[in-house]
Amino acid sequence: MVTDLQTPLKHFFGFDQFRPGQEQTVGQLLQGHSSLAIFPTGSGKSLCYQLSATQLPHLTLVVSPLLALMKDQLEFLASKGIAAASIDSTLTPEQNRQVMSDVRNGTTKILMVSVERFKNERFRQFIQSVPVSMLVVDEAHCISEWGHNFRPDYLKLPAYRASLNIPLVLLLTATATRKVKLDMAQKFGIDEQHIVQTGFYRANLDLTVLPVSTAEKRHRLAQLIAEQKGPGIVYVTLQHSAEEVAGFLLQQGVNASAYHAGFEDQKRQQIQTGFMAGRIDVVVATIAFGMGIDKSNIRFVIHYDLPKSIENYSQEIGRAGRDGQPSNCITLANLDGLNTVENFVYGDTPELSGIAFVLDNIRNECQNGQWELQLNALSTASNIRQLPMKTLLVQLELLGVIQPLYAYFADFKFKLLQPEKEILDRFAGERRDFLAAVLANTQFKRIWGTLAFESLYSSYNCDRKRVVSALDYLSEQRLIELETKKVTDVFQVDQAMLADSALSQKLYDYFIDKEHKEIARIAALVSFFELDSCLSRNLALYFDDHQSAENCGHCSVCRGQPAVLEYSESPRWPSDEQLISDLTGLRQHLSVPVTPDTQCRFLAGISVPLFSRNKVRQLSGFGSCENLRYAELRQKVEALSA
């Protein structure tokens, strides 16, 4: 056991001393105690695993939720001379092989992967063959269903850890309530004494809640940005809002750029790089922007729309003032956008009929105890959005109904970059015969060809693995351009578990419970913004930090300006006659029974696969009640159909 931690700290990182919590966490890990570290955003969580990894005998496996985070950390580790790598979708087959070789021979000390990588049977077999000293889970609050950013695949990490016999675990997060903290620790068997939590309160952040009507918002935003000294982020809820607000700021002479998940990867990367380098002053962004942004001199974060939760708010303002200098965190608050935030939640709750459809699909499509799934197709057919569909599949896994086996691409298309004869002439003997068979069983339509695997298997004795490897090789050699589509997941099915007649209801109850938790989280956010006692103190208490002062002296409440949030104007209902007419039109347009929830989503303007498939957005009444609360809409639809 290493007792002198100062020497490796100086040797690898050039630091003379630890930040709060780091030394305790590293010390615990090197004594063999799994730990949970809860440090504020930007206060050095990553060093806990990075330093520990240099002192542990075998591989440290890091699960990170975002490719951008992995790339930043790999660059940092490379600059410190620590051998680290990732296995991710951007690697070529050759790079992938090199990474696996370096991990196998012990050259690589840290391997970073996404949680989805564990679904890959080849990866699971590979990692099982390698000794692993420690599993690190970054953004670990994603594992808790009480948490704000729950990701269904994270729930399976304790089972993966057990099956891989990894002796040590480190969980890292910046945002965890007491309930979430204990839930995370319990799932990985971490003792409460090994939870390391540093103070949450940050004295340099000035918090302001500013009640503003929607009509005044843009004017107030431009005013506020003119008063700030330095770069900043403006957070909005919707993608089109990001573009509209950024356009407005540009007209006002602000060097601003929009950023959201709808942009191409390359464009997002350009905006992020421009902001980091100081070429862009203000980014107007959805929550897609932020994780992995480690710019120390962000002077302000303005919430143009309500954030999704207190946890999201905390993470987002945590990007300001990492250099310790005073920074402003301002929320332009009213209740107008409340229903928009709530509608994201309601749109993600599958209907009972959708869940029953999925279970019937498993029963009907199951062959030899195996079920094949294409997420897009099943999502569309069952009218369940893709994220809740993933949650549903994970719940089925946890209940033991299905178990993932492997995934493959259903469609392989390629075009020849060299004449067929020249490609074949590069090979001899059986390899040439094999490639000739592959090309003979590819149906070309003008330029692109689709490989028919079944006819290839019947005409030539080969397996899928060899065919895929060959196509990858031809692609690497620039002899063909290869496109793969339609990822198909294959699951083992437990027929006895699937036969449970209460299964649909059990799963539906789970989603309804989840919906209630999320709506309660939004209500807690509004209550927080309307507090009449210190905001900084209450924010710290929410995250179980009792060390901050009663009054911070640098929030709007301490300045004597508590906020009361209101609607800019009272939302108006269409007439009952109009609603009945619009809902009748919806029923006539759709060829399936229309449930009360489908009617509510139609009136609220919530997109679900059924609407996209049937071009429902064009109908009269779609979104006519988008400014009204969904719970009230439910009552209205029930009253109209009574």
C-alpha positions as CSV (number, residue, x, y, z in Angstrom):
1,M,0.0,0.0,0.0
2,V,1.4,3.4,-1.0
3,T,1.5,5.7,2.0
4,D,3.4,8.6,0.4
5,L,0.9,10.1,-2.0
6,Q,2.7,13.5,-2.4
7,T,5.5,12.0,-4.5
8,P,3.3,10.5,-7.3
9,L,1.1,13.7,-7.1
10,K,4.2,15.8,-7.9
11,H,5.7,13.3,-10.3
12,F,2.7,12.8,-12.5
13,F,0.7,16.0,-12.1
14,G,3.2,18.6,-10.9
15,F,1.0,19.5,-8.0
16,D,2.4,20.3,-4.5
17,Q,-0.8,19.6,-2.6
18,F,-4.2,18.0,-2.9
19,R,-7.5,19.8,-3.2
20,P,-10.1,19.1,-0.5
21,G,-11.3,15.4,-0.5
22,Q,-8.8,14.1,-3.0
23,E,-6.2,12.7,-0.6
24,Q,-8.8,10.9,1.5
25,T,-10.4,9.4,-1.6
26,V,-7.2,8.1,-3.1
27,G,-6.0,6.8,0.3
28,Q,-9.2,4.9,0.8
29,L,-9.0,3.3,-2.6
30,L,-5.3,2.2,-2.2
31,Q,-6.3,0.6,1.1
32,G,-8.9,-1.4,-0.8
33,H,-12.0,0.5,0.1
34,S,-14.6,1.2,-2.6
35,S,-15.5,4.9,-2.4
36,L,-18.0,7.6,-3.5
37,A,-16.6,11.1,-4.1
38,I,-19.0,14.0,-4.3
39,F,-17.1,17.2,-5.2
40,P,-18.5,20.4,-6.8
41,T,-18.2,20.8,-10.6
42,G,-14.6,21.6,-11.5
43,S,-12.9,20.8,-8.2
44,G,-10.8,17.8,-9.3
45,K,-12.8,14.6,-9.1
46,S,-10.9,13.0,-12.0
47,L,-7.6,13.2,-10.2
48,C,-8.9,10.7,-7.7
49,Y,-9.0,7.9,-10.2
50,Q,-6.1,9.1,-12.3
51,L,-3.6,9.1,-9.4
52,S,-5.0,5.9,-8.0
53,A,-4.6,4.2,-11.4
54,T,-0.9,4.9,-11.5
55,Q,-0.5,3.0,-8.1
56,L,-2.8,0.0,-8.8
57,P,-1.3,-3.1,-10.3
58,H,-3.8,-3.7,-13.1
59,L,-6.2,-1.8,-15.5
60,T,-8.5,0.9,-14.3
61,L,-11.8,0.8,-16.3
62,V,-13.6,4.1,-16.5
63,V,-17.3,4.4,-17.5
64,S,-18.0,7.9,-18.8
65,P,-21.3,9.2,-20.3
66,L,-19.9,11.4,-23.0
67,L,-17.4,11.0,-25.8
68,A,-16.3,14.7,-25.4
69,L,-15.5,14.0,-21.8
70,M,-13.4,11.0,-22.7
71,K,-11.4,12.8,-25.3
72,D,-10.6,15.7,-23.0
73,Q,-9.4,13.4,-20.3
74,L,-7.3,11.3,-22.6
75,E,-5.6,14.4,-23.9
76,F,-4.9,15.5,-20.3
77,L,-3.5,12.0,-19.3
78,A,-1.3,11.9,-22.4
79,S,0.2,15.3,-21.4
80,K,1.0,13.7,-18.0
81,G,2.6,10.6,-19.5
82,I,-0.1,8.3,-18.2
83,A,-1.0,5.5,-20.7
84,A,-4.7,5.8,-21.4
85,A,-7.1,4.9,-24.2
86,S,-10.7,4.6,-25.1
87,I,-12.8,2.1,-27.0
88,D,-15.5,4.1,-28.8
89,S,-17.3,4.4,-32.1
90,T,-14.8,6.8,-33.6
91,L,-12.0,4.2,-33.8
92,T,-11.0,2.3,-36.9
93,P,-10.8,-1.5,-36.7
94,E,-7.0,-1.2,-36.7
95,Q,-7.0,1.4,-33.9
96,N,-9.5,-0.8,-32.0
97,R,-7.2,-3.8,-32.3
98,Q,-4.2,-1.7,-31.1
99,V,-6.0,-0.5,-28.0
100,M,-7.1,-4.0,-27.1
101,S,-3.5,-5.2,-27.6
102,D,-2.1,-2.4,-25.4
103,V,-4.7,-3.2,-22.7
104,R,-3.9,-6.9,-22.9
105,N,-0.2,-6.6,-22.5
106,G,-0.5,-4.1,-19.6
107,T,0.8,-1.0,-21.5
108,T,-2.4,0.9,-21.0
109,K,-3.3,1.8,-17.3
110,I,-6.7,3.5,-17.9
111,L,-9.4,2.4,-20.4
112,M,-12.4,4.6,-20.9
113,V,-15.7,3.3,-22.4
114,S,-19.4,4.3,-22.5
115,V,-21.8,2.2,-20.5
116,E,-23.4,1.0,-23.8
117,R,-20.1,-0.7,-24.7
118,F,-20.9,-3.5,-22.1
119,K,-23.8,-4.6,-24.4
120,N,-21.2,-5.7,-26.9
121,E,-20.5,-9.4,-26.3
122,R,-17.0,-9.2,-27.9
123,F,-16.1,-6.4,-25.5
124,R,-17.4,-8.3,-22.4
125,Q,-15.4,-11.3,-23.4
126,F,-12.3,-9.2,-23.9
127,I,-12.6,-7.4,-20.6
128,Q,-13.2,-10.7,-18.8
129,S,-9.8,-11.9,-20.1
130,V,-8.0,-8.9,-18.6
131,P,-7.2,-8.3,-14.9
132,V,-9.0,-5.1,-13.7
133,S,-8.1,-3.3,-10.5
134,M,-10.8,-0.7,-10.4
135,L,-14.1,0.3,-12.0
136,V,-14.7,4.1,-12.1
137,V,-18.2,5.4,-12.8
138,D,-18.2,9.1,-13.8
139,E,-21.4,11.1,-13.4
140,A,-22.5,8.2,-11.1
141,H,-25.8,9.9,-10.2
142,C,-27.0,8.5,-13.6
143,I,-27.3,5.1,-11.8
144,S,-30.0,6.3,-9.3
145,E,-33.7,6.4,-10.3
146,W,-34.0,9.1,-7.6
147,G,-31.4,11.1,-9.6
148,H,-32.1,13.9,-12.1
149,N,-30.2,12.4,-15.1
150,F,-31.1,8.7,-14.7
151,R,-29.7,6.6,-17.5
152,P,-31.2,3.1,-17.7
153,D,-28.0,1.3,-18.8
154,Y,-26.2,2.5,-15.7
155,L,-28.5,0.3,-13.6
156,K,-26.7,-2.8,-15.0
157,L,-23.2,-1.6,-13.8
158,P,-23.3,-3.4,-10.4
159,A,-24.1,-6.7,-12.2
160,Y,-21.3,-6.1,-14.7
161,R,-18.9,-5.4,-11.9
162,A,-19.9,-8.6,-10.1
163,S,-19.6,-10.8,-13.3
164,L,-16.1,-9.3,-14.0
165,N,-15.0,-9.7,-10.4
166,I,-13.7,-6.1,-10.2
167,P,-12.5,-5.7,-6.5
168,L,-12.7,-1.9,-6.3
169,V,-15.2,0.8,-7.3
170,L,-15.0,4.6,-7.4
171,L,-18.2,6.6,-8.0
172,L,-17.8,10.3,-9.0
173,T,-20.5,13.0,-9.1
174,A,-21.0,16.6,-8.4
175,T,-24.7,16.5,-7.7
176,A,-26.3,14.0,-5.3
177,T,-29.0,14.5,-2.7
178,R,-28.8,12.4,0.5
179,K,-31.3,9.9,-1.0
180,V,-29.3,9.6,-4.3
181,K,-26.0,9.4,-2.4
182,L,-27.1,6.5,-0.2
183,D,-28.8,4.7,-3.2
184,M,-25.6,4.9,-5.2
185,A,-23.5,3.6,-2.3
186,Q,-25.9,0.8,-1.5
187,K,-25.9,-0.4,-5.2
188,F,-22.2,-0.9,-5.1
189,G,-21.8,-2.0,-1.4
190,I,-19.9,1.2,-0.4
191,D,-19.8,1.9,3.4
192,E,-21.1,5.3,4.4
193,Q,-17.8,6.1,6.1
194,H,-16.2,5.8,2.6
195,I,-18.4,8.6,1.1
196,V,-16.2,11.6,0.7
197,Q,-18.2,14.9,0.3
198,T,-16.5,18.3,0.2
199,G,-18.5,21.5,0.7
200,F,-21.0,22.2,-2.0
201,Y,-21.2,26.0,-1.4
202,R,-19.2,28.3,-3.7
203,A,-18.6,31.8,-2.4
204,N,-17.7,33.3,-5.8
205,L,-21.1,32.6,-7.4
206,D,-23.8,35.3,-7.2
207,L,-27.3,33.8,-7.6
208,T,-30.2,35.9,-8.8
209,V,-33.8,34.9,-9.6
210,L,-35.3,37.7,-11.7
211,P,-39.1,37.5,-12.3
212,V,-39.5,38.6,-16.0
213,S,-42.5,38.3,-18.3
214,T,-41.9,36.5,-21.6
215,A,-42.4,39.8,-23.6
216,E,-39.6,41.5,-21.7
217,K,-37.1,38.6,-21.7
218,R,-35.1,39.4,-24.7
219,H,-34.7,43.0,-23.8
220,R,-33.6,42.1,-20.2
221,L,-31.2,39.4,-21.6
222,A,-29.5,42.0,-23.8
223,Q,-29.2,44.4,-20.9
224,L,-27.8,41.8,-18.6
225,I,-25.2,40.6,-21.1
226,A,-24.0,44.2,-21.7
227,E,-23.3,44.4,-17.9
228,Q,-21.2,41.3,-17.7
229,K,-17.4,41.2,-17.9
230,G,-16.4,38.1,-19.8
231,P,-17.7,35.1,-21.7
232,G,-20.9,33.3,-20.7
233,I,-23.6,30.7,-21.4
234,V,-27.3,31.3,-21.9
235,Y,-29.4,28.1,-21.3
236,V,-32.7,27.6,-23.1
237,T,-35.1,24.6,-23.2
238,L,-35.8,24.1,-26.9
239,Q,-33.5,23.8,-29.9
240,H,-35.4,26.5,-32.0
241,S,-35.2,28.9,-29.0
242,A,-31.4,28.5,-29.0
243,E,-31.2,29.7,-32.6
244,E,-33.8,32.5,-32.2
245,V,-32.1,34.0,-29.1
246,A,-28.6,33.7,-30.6
247,G,-29.9,35.5,-33.7
248,F,-31.4,38.2,-31.6
249,L,-28.1,38.7,-29.6
250,L,-26.1,38.9,-32.9
251,Q,-28.4,41.7,-34.0
252,Q,-27.6,43.4,-30.7
253,G,-23.9,43.2,-31.5
254,V,-23.2,40.3,-29.2
255,N,-20.7,37.7,-30.5
256,A,-23.1,34.8,-29.8
257,S,-23.6,31.3,-31.3
258,A,-26.4,28.8,-30.9
259,Y,-25.6,25.2,-29.8
260,H,-27.9,22.2,-29.6
261,A,-28.1,18.5,-30.2
262,G,-29.7,19.0,-33.6
263,F,-26.5,20.3,-35.1
264,E,-24.0,18.0,-36.9
265,D,-21.1,16.8,-34.7
266,Q,-18.6,18.8,-36.6
267,K,-20.6,22.0,-36.2
268,R,-21.0,21.4,-32.4
269,Q,-17.3,20.8,-32.1
270,Q,-16.4,24.0,-34.0
271,I,-18.7,26.1,-31.7
272,Q,-17.3,24.4,-28.6
273,T,-13.7,25.0,-29.8
274,G,-14.5,28.6,-30.7
275,F,-15.9,29.3,-27.2
276,M,-13.0,27.6,-25.4
277,A,-10.5,29.6,-27.5
278,G,-12.3,32.9,-26.9
279,R,-13.5,33.4,-30.5
280,I,-17.1,33.2,-29.4
281,D,-18.2,35.2,-26.3
282,V,-21.7,33.8,-25.6
283,V,-23.1,30.4,-26.4
284,V,-26.9,30.1,-26.3
285,A,-27.5,26.4,-25.7
286,T,-29.8,23.6,-24.7
287,I,-28.5,21.3,-22.0
288,A,-26.6,19.4,-24.7
289,F,-23.8,22.0,-24.0
290,G,-21.9,21.8,-20.9
291,M,-20.6,18.4,-19.9
292,G,-16.9,18.4,-20.5
293,I,-16.7,22.2,-20.8
294,D,-13.8,23.1,-18.6
295,K,-13.4,26.8,-19.3
296,S,-12.2,28.4,-16.1
297,N,-13.2,32.1,-16.9
298,I,-16.9,31.8,-17.6
299,R,-18.2,34.9,-16.0
300,F,-21.9,34.3,-16.2
301,V,-24.6,31.6,-16.7
302,I,-28.1,32.9,-17.5
303,H,-31.1,30.7,-17.6
304,Y,-33.4,32.2,-20.2
305,D,-35.9,29.4,-19.6
306,L,-36.5,27.3,-16.4
307,P,-33.9,24.5,-16.0
308,K,-35.3,20.9,-15.7
309,S,-34.5,20.4,-12.0
310,I,-32.5,21.8,-9.1
311,E,-29.8,19.3,-10.0
312,N,-29.6,20.5,-13.6
313,Y,-29.6,24.1,-12.3
314,S,-26.7,23.3,-10.0
315,Q,-24.7,21.6,-12.7
316,E,-25.2,24.4,-15.2
317,I,-24.3,27.3,-12.8
318,G,-21.3,25.2,-11.7
319,R,-19.7,25.9,-15.1
320,A,-19.2,29.6,-14.0
321,G,-16.3,30.9,-12.1
322,R,-14.1,27.9,-11.9
323,D,-11.1,30.2,-11.6
324,G,-12.5,31.4,-8.3
325,Q,-13.3,34.9,-9.6
326,P,-16.8,36.4,-9.0
327,S,-19.4,35.2,-11.5
328,N,-23.1,35.8,-12.0
329,C,-25.8,33.1,-12.2
330,I,-29.1,34.7,-13.3
331,T,-32.5,33.0,-13.9
332,L,-35.1,34.9,-16.0
333,A,-38.0,33.3,-14.3
334,N,-41.7,33.0,-14.9
335,L,-44.2,30.1,-15.1
336,D,-44.8,30.2,-18.9
337,G,-42.3,27.5,-19.7
338,L,-43.3,25.2,-16.8
339,N,-45.6,23.1,-19.0
340,T,-42.8,22.7,-21.6
341,V,-40.5,21.2,-19.0
342,E,-43.3,19.0,-17.7
343,N,-44.3,17.9,-21.2
344,F,-40.9,16.3,-21.7
345,V,-41.7,14.1,-18.8
346,Y,-45.3,13.2,-19.8
347,G,-44.2,12.4,-23.4
348,D,-41.7,9.8,-22.1
349,T,-44.3,7.8,-20.2
350,P,-45.3,4.8,-22.4
351,E,-49.0,3.9,-22.5
352,L,-50.0,0.5,-21.1
353,S,-51.0,-0.6,-24.6
354,G,-47.5,0.2,-25.9
355,I,-45.9,-1.9,-23.2
356,A,-48.3,-4.8,-24.0
357,F,-47.3,-4.4,-27.7
358,V,-43.6,-4.8,-26.9
359,L,-44.2,-7.9,-24.7
360,D,-46.4,-9.5,-27.5
361,N,-43.7,-8.7,-30.0
362,I,-41.2,-10.6,-27.8
363,R,-43.6,-13.6,-27.5
364,N,-44.4,-13.7,-31.2
365,E,-40.9,-13.0,-32.7
366,C,-39.0,-15.2,-30.3
367,Q,-37.2,-18.1,-32.1
368,N,-35.1,-20.8,-30.3
369,G,-35.3,-18.8,-27.1
370,Q,-33.9,-15.6,-28.8
371,W,-35.5,-12.3,-29.7
372,E,-34.1,-9.8,-32.2
373,L,-34.7,-6.1,-31.8
374,Q,-34.3,-3.0,-34.0
375,L,-34.8,-0.1,-31.7
376,N,-36.1,2.4,-34.3
377,A,-38.7,0.0,-35.7
378,L,-40.0,-1.2,-32.4
379,S,-40.2,2.3,-31.0
380,T,-42.3,3.4,-34.0
381,A,-44.5,0.3,-34.0
382,S,-45.2,0.5,-30.2
383,N,-45.5,4.3,-30.1
384,I,-42.9,4.5,-27.3
385,R,-40.1,7.1,-27.7
386,Q,-36.5,5.7,-27.9
387,L,-35.2,6.7,-24.4
388,P,-38.2,5.2,-22.5
389,M,-37.9,2.1,-24.8
390,K,-34.4,1.7,-23.6
391,T,-35.6,2.1,-20.0
392,L,-38.3,-0.5,-20.6
393,L,-35.7,-3.0,-22.0
394,V,-33.4,-2.5,-19.0
395,Q,-36.3,-3.1,-16.6
396,L,-37.0,-6.3,-18.5
397,E,-33.4,-7.3,-18.1
398,L,-33.4,-6.5,-14.4
399,L,-36.6,-8.6,-14.0
400,G,-34.8,-11.5,-15.8
401,V,-37.2,-11.6,-18.7
402,I,-34.5,-10.9,-21.3
403,Q,-30.7,-11.0,-21.3
404,P,-28.5,-9.3,-24.0
405,L,-26.4,-11.7,-26.1
406,Y,-24.8,-9.6,-28.8
407,A,-25.6,-6.9,-31.5
408,Y,-25.0,-6.9,-35.2
409,F,-25.7,-4.7,-38.2
410,A,-28.6,-5.9,-40.3
411,D,-27.6,-3.9,-43.5
412,F,-24.2,-3.8,-45.1
413,K,-23.9,-1.6,-48.1
414,F,-20.8,-0.8,-50.0
415,K,-19.5,0.7,-53.3
416,L,-16.4,-0.3,-55.1
417,L,-13.6,2.3,-55.2
418,Q,-11.5,0.1,-57.6
419,P,-12.6,-2.1,-60.4
420,E,-13.8,-5.5,-59.2
421,K,-11.0,-7.4,-61.1
422,E,-8.3,-5.2,-59.6
423,I,-9.6,-5.8,-56.1
424,L,-9.7,-9.6,-56.6
425,D,-6.2,-9.6,-58.2
426,R,-4.8,-8.4,-54.9
427,F,-5.6,-11.8,-53.3
428,A,-4.8,-15.4,-54.2
429,G,-6.1,-18.9,-53.6
430,E,-9.0,-19.4,-51.2
431,R,-9.0,-15.8,-50.0
432,R,-9.7,-14.7,-53.7
433,D,-12.4,-17.3,-54.0
434,F,-14.0,-16.1,-50.7
435,L,-14.0,-12.4,-51.9
436,A,-15.4,-13.4,-55.3
437,A,-18.3,-15.2,-53.5
438,V,-18.9,-12.0,-51.4
439,L,-19.1,-9.8,-54.5
440,A,-21.2,-12.4,-56.4
441,N,-23.8,-12.3,-53.5
442,T,-23.9,-8.5,-53.5
443,Q,-26.8,-6.9,-55.4
444,F,-25.6,-3.6,-57.0
445,K,-28.1,-0.9,-57.9
446,R,-26.0,1.4,-60.0
447,I,-23.2,2.2,-57.5
448,W,-24.1,0.9,-54.1
449,G,-24.5,-2.8,-53.4
450,T,-26.3,-4.7,-50.6
451,L,-24.8,-7.9,-49.4
452,A,-27.2,-10.9,-49.1
453,F,-25.7,-12.8,-46.1
454,E,-28.0,-15.8,-46.4
455,S,-27.4,-16.5,-50.0
456,L,-23.6,-16.1,-49.4
457,Y,-23.7,-18.7,-46.5
458,S,-25.6,-21.2,-48.7
459,S,-23.2,-20.8,-51.6
460,Y,-19.9,-20.6,-49.7
461,N,-19.0,-22.1,-46.3
462,C,-18.1,-19.1,-44.1
463,D,-19.4,-17.4,-41.0
464,R,-20.6,-13.9,-40.4
465,K,-17.5,-12.9,-38.4
466,R,-15.2,-13.6,-41.3
467,V,-17.4,-11.7,-43.8
468,V,-17.6,-8.6,-41.5
469,S,-13.8,-8.7,-40.9
470,A,-13.2,-8.9,-44.7
471,L,-15.5,-5.9,-45.4
472,D,-13.7,-3.9,-42.7
473,Y,-10.3,-4.8,-44.2
474,L,-11.4,-3.8,-47.7
475,S,-12.7,-0.5,-46.3
476,E,-9.4,0.2,-44.4
477,Q,-7.5,-0.4,-47.6
478,R,-9.8,2.1,-49.4
479,L,-10.9,-0.6,-51.9
480,I,-14.6,-0.1,-50.9
481,E,-16.6,2.5,-49.1
482,L,-18.7,0.7,-46.4
483,E,-21.9,1.7,-44.8
484,T,-23.6,-0.2,-41.9
485,K,-27.2,0.4,-40.8
486,K,-29.9,-1.0,-38.6
487,V,-28.2,-2.2,-35.4
488,T,-30.0,-5.4,-34.3
489,D,-29.8,-6.4,-30.7
490,V,-30.2,-10.1,-29.9
491,F,-31.6,-11.2,-26.5
492,Q,-32.1,-14.5,-24.7
493,V,-35.7,-14.8,-23.5
494,D,-37.0,-16.5,-20.3
495,Q,-40.4,-17.7,-21.5
496,A,-41.6,-18.5,-18.0
497,M,-40.9,-14.9,-16.8
498,L,-42.5,-13.5,-20.0
499,A,-45.7,-15.5,-19.3
500,D,-46.4,-13.5,-16.1
501,S,-49.9,-11.9,-16.8
502,A,-49.2,-9.0,-14.5
503,L,-46.0,-8.0,-16.3
504,S,-47.4,-5.2,-18.4
505,Q,-49.1,-3.6,-15.4
506,K,-46.0,-4.0,-13.3
507,L,-43.9,-2.1,-15.9
508,Y,-46.5,0.5,-16.5
509,D,-46.7,1.2,-12.7
510,Y,-42.9,1.7,-12.7
511,F,-43.2,4.4,-15.4
512,I,-46.1,6.1,-13.7
513,D,-44.0,6.2,-10.4
514,K,-41.1,7.6,-12.4
515,E,-43.4,10.3,-13.9
516,H,-44.6,11.4,-10.5
517,K,-41.0,11.7,-9.2
518,E,-40.0,13.9,-12.2
519,I,-43.1,16.2,-11.9
520,A,-42.3,16.5,-8.1
521,R,-38.7,17.4,-9.0
522,I,-40.0,20.3,-11.3
523,A,-42.3,21.5,-8.5
524,A,-39.3,21.5,-6.1
525,L,-37.4,23.7,-8.6
526,V,-40.2,26.3,-8.6
527,S,-40.4,26.3,-4.8
528,F,-36.6,26.8,-4.7
529,F,-36.8,29.9,-6.9
530,E,-39.5,31.3,-4.7
531,L,-37.7,30.9,-1.4
532,D,-37.5,33.8,1.0
533,S,-34.3,32.5,2.7
534,C,-30.8,32.4,1.3
535,L,-30.6,30.6,-2.1
536,S,-26.9,29.5,-1.7
537,R,-27.6,28.1,1.8
538,N,-30.7,26.2,0.5
539,L,-28.9,24.9,-2.5
540,A,-26.2,23.5,-0.3
541,L,-28.7,21.9,2.1
542,Y,-30.5,20.3,-0.9
543,F,-27.3,18.4,-1.6
544,D,-26.8,17.4,2.1
545,D,-24.1,20.1,2.8
546,H,-24.7,21.7,6.2
547,Q,-21.5,23.7,6.3
548,S,-22.5,26.9,4.6
549,A,-23.5,30.1,6.4
550,E,-27.1,31.0,7.1
551,N,-26.9,34.0,4.7
552,C,-24.4,34.2,1.9
553,G,-24.8,37.9,1.3
554,H,-24.5,37.4,-2.5
555,C,-27.9,36.1,-3.7
556,S,-31.1,38.0,-4.7
557,V,-32.9,36.9,-1.4
558,C,-30.0,38.1,0.8
559,R,-30.3,41.4,-1.2
560,G,-33.9,41.6,-0.1
561,Q,-35.4,40.6,-3.5
562,P,-37.2,37.2,-3.1
563,A,-39.0,36.2,-6.3
564,V,-42.6,35.3,-7.0
565,L,-43.1,33.5,-10.3
566,E,-46.2,34.2,-12.3
567,Y,-47.6,33.5,-15.8
568,S,-47.1,36.4,-18.2
569,E,-50.7,36.0,-19.1
570,S,-53.3,33.4,-18.2
571,P,-53.3,30.6,-20.7
572,R,-56.6,30.3,-22.6
573,W,-58.6,27.2,-23.3
574,P,-60.0,26.6,-26.8
575,S,-63.8,26.2,-26.6
576,D,-65.2,22.7,-25.8
577,E,-66.8,22.6,-29.2
578,Q,-63.4,23.3,-30.9
579,L,-61.7,20.6,-28.7
580,I,-64.4,18.1,-29.6
581,S,-64.1,18.9,-33.3
582,D,-60.2,18.6,-33.2
583,L,-60.3,15.3,-31.3
584,T,-62.9,13.9,-33.7
585,G,-60.6,14.9,-36.6
586,L,-57.7,13.0,-34.8
587,R,-59.8,9.9,-34.4
588,Q,-60.9,9.9,-38.0
589,H,-57.3,10.5,-39.2
590,L,-55.8,7.6,-37.2
591,S,-56.6,4.0,-38.0
592,V,-56.0,2.8,-34.4
593,P,-58.0,3.3,-31.2
594,V,-57.2,6.7,-29.7
595,T,-56.5,6.6,-26.0
596,P,-57.0,9.6,-23.6
597,D,-53.2,10.0,-23.3
598,T,-52.9,10.1,-27.1
599,Q,-55.6,12.9,-27.2
600,C,-53.8,14.8,-24.4
601,R,-50.4,14.6,-26.2
602,F,-52.1,15.7,-29.5
603,L,-53.5,18.8,-27.8
604,A,-50.3,19.5,-25.9
605,G,-48.2,19.2,-29.1
606,I,-46.0,16.4,-27.7
607,S,-44.3,14.4,-30.4
608,V,-44.6,10.6,-30.2
609,P,-43.8,8.0,-33.0
610,L,-47.5,7.5,-33.8
611,F,-47.9,11.2,-34.7
612,S,-44.7,11.3,-36.9
613,R,-45.8,8.2,-38.7
614,N,-49.2,9.5,-39.5
615,K,-48.3,13.2,-40.2
616,V,-50.6,14.3,-37.3
617,R,-48.8,17.6,-36.8
618,Q,-50.7,18.9,-39.8
619,L,-54.1,18.4,-38.2
620,S,-56.2,21.2,-36.7
621,G,-55.7,21.3,-33.0
622,F,-52.2,19.8,-32.7
623,G,-50.5,21.9,-30.0
624,S,-53.6,24.1,-29.5
625,C,-53.2,23.6,-25.7
626,E,-49.4,23.7,-25.5
627,N,-49.5,26.5,-23.0
628,L,-51.7,24.6,-20.6
629,R,-50.6,22.2,-17.9
630,Y,-50.9,18.5,-18.9
631,A,-52.6,17.5,-15.7
632,E,-55.4,20.0,-16.3
633,L,-55.5,18.7,-20.0
634,R,-56.1,15.2,-18.7
635,Q,-59.0,16.3,-16.6
636,K,-60.5,18.2,-19.6
637,V,-60.2,15.2,-22.0
638,E,-61.8,12.9,-19.4
639,A,-64.7,15.4,-18.9
640,L,-65.3,15.7,-22.7
641,S,-65.4,12.0,-23.2
642,A,-67.6,11.3,-20.1
